[in-house]
Amino acid sequence: MGPHLTNKSILEILRISENINHIKDVYCLLDRVLFEARAITHADAGSIYLKKGDKLSFEHFQNDTFMKDRSSKKYIYKKQELAIDNASIAGYAALHKTHLLIDDVYKLDSGVPYTFNRSFDESSSYHTQSVLTVPLITSRDKTIGVMQIINAKDEKDQVTYFLKEHEPLVAFFANQAAAAIERAQAPREIILRMIRMAELRDPLETAHHVNRVGIFSVEIYQRWAEKKGVSSQEIRQTRDILGIASMLHDVGKVAISDAILKKKDKLDNKEREEMKLHTIHGARLFKGSNSDWDDMAGEIALNHHEKWDGTGYPGHIESDLFDNNLSIDDISGPGKKEEEIPLPARIVALADVYDALISKRYYKNSWPEERALEFIEGEKNKHFDPDVVDAFVDIYDVIKAIQEKFSEN
């Protein structure tokens, strides 16, 4: 324990660690981990790489200089991988399970094996100077990624070097964060495995599709909430739940027959009506809910095919939703409309349709983005909540970055 790693600083980091342990969605967790690590060091920027196979995958990014411009959020979803070797700073830290404190990455000692990749600085006009790089190592001595904290700032908000006392603090916090990240990855991985199993029955429900719908939904909600003046605390709480709950929007299809799910020709009227029941089956899976996450997942499963103008399904259900004898006739009433439809379902409705349009399927080619955007705009006040459409359009550069990062290629 270094001389500057005081009991007070340890207790503060443990308090922060306790808070992050309650975050369910891994992307929300990465955001909070970076925020807290930057706060400890008063740093301008930071990034997190997670280990995927034998590579480091760029997973999250924060930059106060850039985030003054909302369009720069697309950098969060930059697609980049690094080898775990001596060539890069992050790769070296992961390979050797060591932290690196560098005052100026443009003035590296000629004797070090790693180099600084200048491509981001050159493409964005940002200037990286001081960097503190720490591996994310669990209690089982497993390296799950690397965190880099960039450009420490002094009292006058000028870029300076990191203090030696920052190194043990961030390294200690990184160990706490690694355990939380490993736990948060588990639910998403379990859901993605479930979806891969579902692909055996429904070729349209792919892991890539649900992953994109989940991340689209979180970003659309963020912009919608900002425009509505929702508190930052409520935004964080909702994002955390929505990220996972939205991935299960079509889970009820497991109860639909293969004859319908795998039919390559157009469904007839009876088959279309039968397919509508997947919303009921999905909602039923969350019966006996005892958490906010279950509540939201059930709401989304039930309502994501409702339409703003009231022409969607399953609509208002007078019978008991959990009655096993519920039939097609029981969901033939008027659809829910406008704000009768829960907000998460209104958001997922748009995210789901958009992803279906821009994705190639066995029965259609992917739509050009101009055509997909035109369709979404044309369904404003019809299929989609107009405010949700506006939020989607506002962040379309982010949507495209997500689409590219989580492509099926």
N, C-alpha and C positions, 0 to 999 in steps of 0.2 A: 504494500500500500504506500503510495507516494505521499510526501509531506503535505501536499495540497488537497489530498482526498480526505477531507474532514468528515467527522460524524454527521455534521449538519448537511453537507453536500450529499452524503450517502442517503440520509433520511429523505432528502428532497427527491432524489432520483427514485427511491423506492416508492414514494408517494405517487410520482408520475407513472411509474411502472404499474402500480395497482390500478390506476385509471385506464391505462391502455389495455390492460388485461380484460376489460369489459367490452372492448370493441370487437364486433363479430366479423365484419367484412374486411378482408385482407387489404383491399385498396384504401379503405378509410383508415385502416391501421397504419399503413405505410405513410400516409399523409400526416397523421398525428405524430408518428415517430420522428419524421424529418423535422416537423415544426418544433418539437421539444428539444431535439438535438441542436438545432440552430439557435434556439433560445438560450441554451446552456452556454453557447460560445459566441452569441451575438453575431451570427453569420448571415450573409446575404443569400446564400443558395445552398442546395444540397441535392444529392441523388442517391437512389438505392438500386442496387442490382441484386437479383435473386438467382440462386443456382438452379439451372434447368439442365439436367443431364450433366455433360462435361463442360458447359458454358455458363457464363454469367449473362443473364438477360436483364436489360434496362427496364425497370418497372415503375419508378416514380421519380419525380423531379419537382423542386420548388426553387423559385428565384424571385426575390422581392423586386429586383430591378425590372424584370420582365413582367411580373404579374400586375404591374401598374397598367399594363396593356392586356385586356382580357383575352385577346386573340392569341396570346402567347401560350395559353393553356394547352394548346395542341402539342407542345414539347413534352408534356407528361406522357403522351402515348407514342413517343418516338420508338421506332423499331430498331434495336441495336443489340448485338451480342458480342461478348468478349471472351477470348480464350482464357482459361485459368492457367496462366504461365507468367514468365518474367517480363513479357513485352510491355504490358500496360501497368499503370499504378494499381488499379483495382484488381487485375489478375494476379499481380505479385502479392498483394495483401491477402487474397483468398488462398493462393497456393501455399504461402508460408505461415498463414494464420498470424500475421503480424500487423501492427498499425504503423502508418507512415505520417509524419508531421513535416510538411514541406512549406517553406516560407514563400517560394516563388517557383512555380512549375516551369517557367520559361528560363530558369537559371539552375537546372538540375546539375548536380555534380557529374562530371564525365565518367566517374567510376560506377555509377548505378546502372543496373541492367534494364530498367524500365524507361519508357519514354512517355511524354505527355502528348495525347492526341489533340491537335489544335483544330480539328474540323468543326467542332461546335462553335468555338470562338469565331472562326473565320466566317461561318455561315450566318451567325446571329449578331455579330459585332459586339459580343460580350467579351470581357477580359477577365479570364481566370488568373488568380494570383496565388493566394495561400490555400492549401488543401490539407484537410485532416481525413485520412482514410482508415477505416477500421473494419475488420471482418465481423460478420454476424455469426457468432458461435454459440451453440446451445450447450446445455449442461452435460450433454452426452459427447461433447467435443466434436460435434458435427457442424461444419461450416455450411450455412444456408444462403449466404449472400455477403454483400459488402455495402457499407454506407460511406458516402463521401460528403464531408461538410466543406463548403467552399466560400472563400473570401470573408474572413473574420473582419469585423468593423470596430473602430474605436469609438470613444465618446462623441466625436464629431461626425460620426457616420462615414468615416473614410476607411477604405480597405487597408488592412494591416495584416500582421502575421498572427497565428494562433499562439497562445501562451502554453508553456510546458504543462501548466496545471490543467489545461483543457484535455490533454491526451488521456490521462487516467479516468477523468470524469466521463468522457464520451465512450471510452472503451468499456467502462463499467455499465453505462446505460445501454450500450450495444448488446451486451450479454443478456440484460433483462429484456430488451426488445426482441432479440432472436427467439426467445422462448414464446413470447406473445405472437410473433409472426408465424412460427411453426404451428401453433394451436389454431390461428385464424385461417391458415391455408387448408386445414382439414375439412371443414364443412363444404367449401367450394369444390375441393377435390372429390368429396363423396358425391356431391350433386352431379358433377361432370361425369363421374363413373356411372351414376344412375341414368344419365341422359345417353351415354354410349350404349348402355344396355337397351334403352328405349329405341335407339336407332335400329336395332335388330327387327323391331316391329314397325316403326314409323320412320321412313327414310328422310322425312322433312325436318324431324326434330333432332338436330345435330348439336353436339357440344359447342361447336363454334358459334352456332346461331344463338343459343341461350346465353353464352358468355357475352356476346356482343349486345344482346337485348338488355342484359343486366347492367352493363357499363353505359350504354346509351341512356338508359332510364335514369341512372344516378346523375349523369351530367345534365340531362334535360331538366330534371327536378331542381338541381342546383341553380340553374339560370332562372327557372320559373320562380323559385323561392326568393332569389335576390331581387327580382323585379317587384315582388309582392311585399318586400320589406320584412320577410321572416327572419327571426333572430338567428344568429350564427349557431347558437347551441341547438336550436330545433333543427336547423339544416343538418348539422353533424349527426344528430340522433336518427333523423329520417334516412339520410344517405346510408347509414350503417345497416339499417334494416332492409331498405329497398334493394340494395345491391344483391343480396342473396334471394330475397322473396320473389323478385321479378323473374329469376331464372326458372322458377317452377310454374310459370303461367300456364303451360299446356300439360302439366303432369297428369291431368285427368284422362288423357288419351290412352293411358294404359288399360282403361276399361272398355275401349272401343274395339270392335272385332277387326281381325286382320283383313277380312274381305273388304272392309271400308278403308282402313288405313293404307293398305297396299294397292288399292285399285288405281290403275294408271289412267283409266278413262274418267270422264266427268261423272261425278256422283249424281244419282237420280234424286228426286225430291225426298223419298223416304230415307235414303242414305244421308242426305244433307241434314235432315231433321235428327237422325240418330247421332250424327257427329256433334250436333249442338249440345248433346248431353255431356260432352267432356268437361264443360264448365261446371256442371253439377258434381260430377265425379271428383273433379279436382278440389272443389270446395270441401267436399265431404272428408277428404284426407286429413283436413285440419280440424275435424270435430274434437271437441274437448280441449280447445286451445288454452294454453296457460301462459302465453308470452305474446309480446307485441309482434314478434317475427311471425308466429303462426297466424295471428289475426290478419296481418297484411298479406301474407302468402295466400290465405283463403279468400280474401277480398279480391286479389288480383286474378286468381284462378277463376272465380265466379264471374267477374265483371269485365274482363279484358276484351270481350267481343261486343260490349255495349257501345252504342254510338251517341255522339253529342245530340243528334236530332231525334233520338228515341227510336230508331229503326233497327237497333241491334238486338242481341239475345244474351242471356235467357230472359231478361226482363223481370218484371215484378212477379214473384212467386207467392201465391196465396197459401199453398200447401206447405207442409213441413219439409224443409230442404233435405233433412236426413231420413225421410221416409223412403224405404227401399222400393216402394211401389210407385214412386213418382214417375210419371210418364211424359211423353212428348206433349200431350194435351195440357199438362200442368204448367208448361213453360211457353204457352202460345199467347200469353197476354201481352200488353204493351211493354215496349222496352223502357228501361230507365233512360233518363235524358239529363243533359247538362250536369249540374252539380249533384244530382242524385247518384251519379256514378262516382265512386271514390277516386280521389286524385291519383293514387298510384296506378289504378287500372286505366285511367285516361292517358297516363304517360306511357304505360306499357303497350297500350293499343297502338299508339303511333310508332313506338320503337319496333314493335313486332312486325307491323305492316311494312315499314321502311326496309327493315332487314330482309324481309321476304322478297321485296321488289328488287333489291340490288344483288340478291344472291342467285346463283345459277342452280336450277333444279332439273330433275330428269324430264320435266314436262315444259320447261321454258328456259330461255336464256336470261341472264341478268339484265336488268334495265339500265340504260345509261343514266348517270346521276341527274342530268338535266330533266329527263322524263320523270324520274322518281320524285324530284323536288316539285315539279309542276303538278304531279298527282297529289302530293301531300298538301300543297297550297290550295288546290282545287277542292279538297275535302275539308277545308277549314269551315267550321260552323255546321258541317254535315256529319262526317264520321268523327272528326277530331275537335277537341276543345281548342278554340282559337288562340287562347293564351299559351297553351302547350305547343301549338304550331309555331307561334312567335318565338318561344324559347328555343325550340329546335333550330329554327332558321338562324337565330342569333349565334348559335355555337356550331354552325355547320362545319367549320374548319376542324373543330374538335371531333365531331362525328366522323369525318373522313379519316382523321388520324387513327381513331379507334378501329374503324373498318380495315385500315391497312395493317395495323399491328396484329389484329386477331383474324386475319384472313384465313381462308381454308386452303391456301396454297402452301 
